Amino acid sequence: MEVRTFLSTDMMFAHTPASDSLNLEIPPLTFDRVYSRHITTSDFSLFKLPVEISSRVLDYLTKKDLTTLSLVDHDCLRLAMPSNFKDVKLCFDPAKPQSLLANHLFSITEQYAPSHPSLDMPSCIRRLTITTDPLAQCPPCRSARVTEHISPSENQDIHLISFIQSVSNILEKSLPNLHILDWNLPTSISSPTLQSIFASPAKHLRLEGVVLHEHNGFCLDNDQLPLETLSLNVSFTSYSDKSPHFFDNIFRRTRSTLRQLRWTGNLDAEQIYLADEGISFPCLRSLTLDTISCNSDNILDLFLGPGTRVETLAMDTMTPSTSTFFGTRGYMSTLKHLCWLIHDQGEFAPLDKILLFIADNSQLETLHIPGPLSPSFLSRSLLPTLTQCFTSLTSLHLVWASADIQEEALEAIATMNSLRHLWLSAGNQDGLRSTWQINHQCIITLLAPLTRLATLAFSRDTYVENAHPLAPRSCDYYSSRMLPVGVDVSKYLSTDDYATYQGKNVDIDKARAQQTAMLRLAWESWHAEQMIDIGRQYAIAFPSLHWFFVGQLAFASASHGFDFAQYPPRRDPCLTSLQKKMSVTLWRPI
């Protein structure tokens, strides 16, 4: 989603269009809640309906409809604003310091509220995202780590400080209905800025890649923070005696309301202090600890002690503490969803201990292991364990550290009749190069007994290139994007694009560049056509299939049959749609 500008007769706003909010279904506030004291004078027909009905009608309007509606009159502008501004993104671009949208939004806030409460745009904001250039990152292809924060030049640093200060002012004064705050700006921030973040009314908070200045210390004014979900990827510029207490302060104040915690980042043990006295989290149901245990047992005791109510657990085995936990914890009565995060199968990742923990929790409904495992461990140890007594298992994600998936492994998976969601992968898992030459006919045949499958996904799958022998080759099928020999290019291009491909009335260098671009565009259409044919074969073989991912494309069942999940079809090499569909480790503010 990109930050765009909406121009009215009164002012210019920075906002994210409502229909672009694909990653978060957050409803807008109703008209009467934002403008409770405003008396409408418009004759527009929507104002003649009850508020409950008119708000439902707005849900069906596209971003273009909302823009048109806001131009009718001032009351219609107010009517469209809760939908237009429910989800706002402020993007810092070091190359364009003159377009600091945070400053602009803050000036609007100061100008129109409270002197003009009837046009209170900040009160419409329910989600605020603070980020950098949205094209700078594409998870999971490139995941921002806390050591990769922005290091701007001296001039850019001035603009960045101004940007952060403006955001802090907004958070402190102007967003009474803020529900979700997503701080995805990997840079260092000061304690006052951190105070502003936690002083906001947000119930869901993410701090991603944030580096904290702890020389001034950190102390929260509130005894309680009513956060329901919290995602932390935080480090410190330098170690001090006050640094470790940051996490203890946060957890103590959120213990009574916290439902989901995602805690990631490479921290040293001395950077984490947790008091010895017990703190319970009665509402905590989802927990992700990713390279965060720091060989400290009290972290695991805090969240996963005897009284834990955690239902979803995602954790690595990078340290002796986590390895020992999996080997000794045994049965967890509340656990339903388990994700084993594999980063390195080194000395602290004994397979026998994780296997013992899995075997002791046969009540699991979800088992996701997104890292590659050896075919021998999968076929001889894990899959036999799962096929014995895991009658409640509905979601499975496995990755083979081999060029292909063995038939005996597929046959074992086919005996798990309870499965409804399956994600398989093999071959190279690093970078963008895919090496798993998948055999779809074999998979369809061997997995045929899984008639209840509703979701099926394949990642890192690749296909044989039948391009001309003299055509240039790349290291990867998706990088080469070469049409097979004999394919009619005009079939996969529009009339205008085909005319561009022919390169008439242009010099030879430009003609070659145009032809290369149009050939790749034609390949995308050809590839999508091949994948939809494969998707329809799976839809026939698995009658309950509703969502399918193959060839970096997502498909879904529709009223007219199996089709692309979005139009125009667009490849998803970073697996974003697949992660949203199946991952149990994502931050999910609700």
N, C-alpha and C positions, 0 to 999 in steps of 0.2 A: 504494500500500500504506500502511496506517495502522498506527500503533503501538497495540497493544491490550494488555489485561492478562489474564493467566491466573491464576486463583485456585486454590490448592491448600490442603491442611490445614497446610502448613508456612510458605508465604511467597507473595508476589506477584511475578510476573515481568513485565517489559516485553518483548514479542517481536512479531515479524511472523509470522503463520501461514504454514506451509510452502506450502500450495497457493496463496497469494497472490503468490508469487514468480514472476510472469509474465515479468519482464524479465531474469531471470537463472536459468539452470538450473544451480545449484550443488548437488551432491549432499551430503547430510549425512554426517558422520563415522559410522563403524560403532560399534556398542555396545562392542565389545571394545577399540577404540582409545581411547575416552573413559574407559571404566571397566575398564581392564586389570587392576586389582588387586581388583575387586569380585567377591564370590562371591554369586550370586543364590540366593534361597530361595523365589522365587515358583513356584507350580504352574501359572502361565498357559501355555497351549499353545505360544506363540511361543518360549518359552525351551527347548522340547524340540527345536527345529529347529537345524541348524547356523547359525552366525552369518552365513555368506554368504547363506543362504536367507532368514533372518528380516529382514535388512536390505533385501532386495529386496521382501519382502512389505510393509514399511512404505512403500515408494515408492508403493503403490497406495491408501494410506489418505488420506482427506480430512482437512481441518483439524478437522472435527467428530469424525471417528473418532479422531484423535490426542488430542483433548481427553478423549474418553470413555476411551480406553486409559490415559491418565495418572492417572485416578481409581480404577483397579482396586486398585493397591497401590504401594508405594514402588519396587519393581523395574520395574513397568510405567511409572511416572513417569520413571524413568531411561531406559527404553527409548524413550520418546516425546521426550525432551528434545533429542537431536541433530537430530531433524527439526523440532521446534517452534522451536528457537533457532539454526538454521543461518544465518538471515538476520534481523538485528536492526536496527531503525531507531530512533535517538534524535532526537526532534523538539523543537527549542526553540520555545516559544510565549511571546512576551513578555507576552501577556494572561493566562497561567496560570503564573506563576513557581513556584507551590506544587507543580506537577506536574513537577518537574525529574527526568526519568527517568534522566538520567545519574547524579545523586546516588543515586537508589534502586538502580540497577544496581550502582554502586560499593559501596554498603553491603552488598548481597547478596554481592558478590565477597569483601569483607573478612570477612564472617561465616561463609561456607560453604567457603572455600578458603584455606589448605589443611586447616583443622581438620576439614572434612567432605568429603574428596576423592571420596567415593562419590556426592555430589550436586553435582558440579562443573559448574554451568551455563555459566560463561564459557568453559570448554574446548569447548563445543559450537558456539560462534559462529564461523562461517566468513566471513560478510560483515557489516560494520558500516557503516551509513550515518548520517552526522551532517548534519542538515538543519533547515530551518525548517518552517513550515506547508506541507504538501504542496499545498495549494490556492493558495498564493501565486504559483506559477509554473506555466506550461503550455507548455513548449517544443514547437514553435518559435514559438508565438504570442507568447510573451514570453521572450526569452533574457536571463538575468542577465548583466550586464556588471560588470567589476571596479569600476566607479565607482558601482554601485548597491548597495553593501554596507549592512548594517544600521547605522543610526545611532540607537540606542535612547536613551531618556531616562536620567537619572541613576540612578533606581531600577532600571530595566530593565537598565542597564549592569552593575549589581552582580550581578544574576541571570545575565546572559550570561557574565560572567567566571567565576562559580561553575560554570556549566554547562560551559564550556570546560575549566576546571581539573579537573573531575570526569572528563571524557572523557580528558584527558591522563593522569590517574592510572590509568584503566582500560587505556589503550594501553601504558603502561609496565610494568604489573605482572600483568595478569590474562587476557590473550587469547593463549594459546600457539598456538592453531590458526587464528588469523585469516589469511584468505587474500586478502580484498578489503576495502579501506578507501576509502569514498566520502565525502569531506569536501565536502559541498555546502551549506556554511553561509557565505553571502557577508558576511563581516565581517572585521575586522582581528584578527590573532593575533600573539602574541609569539614571539620566537626559542625560548624553552623549550618552548612548545607545539609548534612546528615540529620541535624535536628529538624530542619524544615521538612525533609522527606518523612520522618516519623511523626511529625505533627500534623500531617495531612489526614483527612478523614478516610483514606483508602483502607479497604478491608483486604486487599490483595496486593502484594508488593514483590517486585523482583529487582534485585541489585545484581547486575551482570557485569563482570569484569571491572568492578569498582576497586580503586586503590585509595585507602584512607590515610589521611594525615592524622597521626595520633599524638603529635607533640603538645597539643592543647588539651588532650584528654577527651573523653566522650561521656556525657551524662544525660540521660533522658529525664525530661521534666515529668512525664506521665508515669504513674505507678503501673498502669496497664496499657497495653497496646492491643486493640481489638482486631488484630490481624487473623484472618482465616487461612490464607495461604501465603507462604513465604519462600522465595527462591533466592539463595545467597551464593554468589561467586565473588568473594571479597578477599583482598590481601592488604598488607600495610606497607607504607613507604619505608619504614624502619621500625625496628623492634623497640618497644618501651615497656615499662612495668604496667602501663595502662592498657596496652594493646589487647592482651588476652581477655580482659574483662568485657570487651565489646559483645562477644557472643553470649556470655553469661547474662549481661543486662537485657539483651534481646529476648532470650529464651525465658527468663523469669517473667517478663512482662507479657509474653504471648501464650503462656502455658495453658491458660483457661479457655482460649478460643481457637488455637491453631489446629487446623485439620490436615494441611499438607505442608511438608517441609522438604525442599530440595536444597541440599548443601553440597557444593562442589568447590574444588580448588585445591591446589597443592600448598598446604600450610604446614609449618613446623609445629611440633608438639608444644613448644613453649609459647606459641602464639594463640593457644586455646586454653582458657581457664574456665572450668566449670566447678561450681561449689560442690563439696562432698555431700551436703545435706540433700535429701531426695526432693526432686521436682517432678510432679506427675503431669502428664498431658492427656487429660481425659477425652479430648476430642480428636487427637491425632490419629488419622487413619492411613495416610500415605507418607512414606518416608524414603528419601533418596540420599544416600551417603556415598559420594563419588570421590575417591582418593582423599578423603577427609578424616579418616579415623586416626591417622598419625600415631598409630600404635598405642592409643590411649583407651584403656578399657572403660573409663568412666563415661565416655561418649556413648558407647553401646549400652551401658547400664542405664544411662539417662533415658534413652528412647526405646530400648528393647529389653528392659528389665522384666521381672515376673508379672508386673501389672500392665504391661503394654496392651494396647488395643489396635495396634497397627494391622491393617488389612493388606496394604500394598507395600512391599519392601524391594528396593533396588540398592544393591551394595556390591562393592568390589571385594577382591581377596588380595589386596596389595600388601597388607601388613600382617604380622603374626596375630594381632588382635582380631581382625575380621576372619582370618583363617581358623583361629581357635573357636570363635563364635559359631561358625558353621559346623565345626566338628563336635561341639559340645552342647549347643542350645537345644537340639532335639525338637520335639513337637511344639508348635505355636498354634494354639486353638483359634486365634482370630485371623491368622494369615490365609489370604486367598490368592494373592497375586505376587509372584516372585520374579525378579529380574536380576540375573547374575551379570554384573558389569565386568567384562574381561578386558584388561589393558595389557597385561603381560603375564604369560604363563611361567613365571619364575619360581623362586624358591618358596614364596608365600602363597602359592596357588595350588595346593594339593587337591587333585581331583577327587580323591577318596572322601575328603571331608565335605565338600559341597555335595557330592553324591549321597552321603549319609544324611545330610540335612534335607535334601529333596525327598529321599525315601521315608524320612520320619514325618513328612507333611503330605501325605497322599490325598489330603482334602483340597489341594491346590486347584484353582480354576484356571490360572494363567501361569505359564512358565516361559519366560523369554530369556534367551542367552544370545545377545547380539554380537558376540565375538566368536571367531573361528575356533572350532574344536576338532581334534583329530578324528578321522573316520572310525578308528578302532575303539576309541572311548565312546563315541556315539552309538555304534552298532553293538558293542559287547557289554556296555555298562549302562549308559543313560536310557536308551530306548527300551531295553528289556525291563528296566525298573518302571518306566512309565506305562508299559503295556500290562503290567501285572495287576495293579490295584488303583490306578488313577482314574476312577470312573467319573470324576467331576471335572476333569481337565477339558476346557473349551477353547483355550487359546494357546498356541505353541509357536515359538520363533526359534529356529536353529540355523546355524551357519557351519558349513563343512570346510575344513582347512584342506581341501583337495580340489582337483580340477572338476569333479562331478560328484553327484550324490549316488551312492551305491543302491542297486535295486533292492537288496535286502533291507536297507534302511527305509526306503519308501514302503515296502511291504509291511514293515513293523508299524510305521505311522498309520497305514491304512486300517490297522486293527483297532485304532482308538476311535471308536464310534461316537464318542461324546464331542469330538472336535467340531467347532464351528468357525474358528478363525485360525488360519495357517499361513506362516511366512517362512519361506525357505530361501537359502542362498548358498553359494559355493564359489570357489575360485578366489581371485585376488580381491581383497577387501580394503586395500590402501589406495588413496588417491582416486582418480576418476577412471582408471583403466579396468574394464570388465573382461573376464576371461572364461566365465562359465558358459560353455556352448550347450545350452539347455536342449533336452530332447522332450518336446511337449507330448508327443504320442506315447512315449514310455510313461511319463508322469500321469497322463490321463488314464491310461490302462491300469497302472498300479494303485492309484489313489481312488479308483472308481467306487470302492465301498464307502467312502466318506460322503454319503448322500446329504448330510446335514450341513455341509460347508456353506457358510454365508459370505465369508471373506477369504480370499486366496491371493497371495502376493509372492512374486519372485523378484529379487533384486540381484544386481550384478550379472544378469543374464545377457548373453551376447549371441551374435548370429554370424553365419558364414557370409563373407563378401564375395559376390560373383561379378565383380567389376571387370572392366577391360584389363588385360594383362599389362598394358602400358600406362594405366591410370595411376596417379600418385597414391601412395599408401601412407597411412598413419598408424600409430600404435594401437588404435582402438576402433572398433566398429562405429561407435557413436562419434568419434572424432573425424574419421574419414568421410563419412556421409556420402558414399559413392553409390550411385544407382547401378543396378545390375545391367549387364549387356543386354541390349534389345528392348529396354524399357522406353516407351514413348514419353518424352519429357513434356510434351504439350498436354498430356492427359492429367498431369499433376500441377499445372500452372494455370492461373487465370489468363484471360486474353491479354491484359496489359502486361502481366509478368512475362508471358511468353514473348511478347514483342520486345521487352527489355532483354530477355535471354538471346534473342536473335541479333541484337547489337547493331541495328541499322542506324546509319547516319551519325556514327560516333567514331572516334579514333580507335586504333587497335588495342591500346592499353586499357582504355575504359571498357571496350567491348569484352575483353577477357575478364576483367574484374566483374562486370555485370553477369557474364555467363557463369562464372564460379558461384556468385551469390545466388543466382536463380537455380543452379543445379542443386545447391544445398537446400534451398527452399522446396524444390521438387522432391528431394530425398525425404524431407520431413513428412510430406504428404504421403509418399509411397510407404514409408516405414509405418505411419499411423494406419494405413490401409491393411498392411500385413498383420499388425497387432490386433486390429479389430476382428479380423478373420480368426485369429487364434483365440481371442476372447469369446467369440461366439461358439467355438468348439467346446470350450470349458463350460459355457453356460448350458449347453446341451447335455454334457456329461454330468454336471452338478446342478440339478434343478433348483436348489435352494440358494444358489450363488447370487449375491446382490452387489458385491464390490470386488473388483479384480485389478491387480497391478502387474503389468508385464511390459518389458521393453521400455521402461521409464515412463509409461503412460498409465493413467488410471481410467477404469471403466466401471460403469454402474448399470444396474437394470433400470429400464424406463418403460413407460406405457407402450412404446412401440418396439420393445425388445432391448437387447444388450447394446449399449452405446458408450461413447466417450463420457467421462464424468464432467468434462467442461468443454465448451466450444469458444473459439477454435481449439482443437486438441493441442496440447503443449507438453513436451517432455519435461519430466521432473527428475533430473539427474541427482539432485540432492535429497530425494526421497521425502520431501516435506509433507506431501499429502499422505504418504504411507505412514510416516511417523505420527501424524495427527490422528490417523485412523486406528493404529494399533499400539503405539508406544505407551508404556505405563510410567515412564520417567519424565514426561513433559510437565512443565508447569501449566496447570489447568485452573485458572481462576474461574470460579463459578459464582 
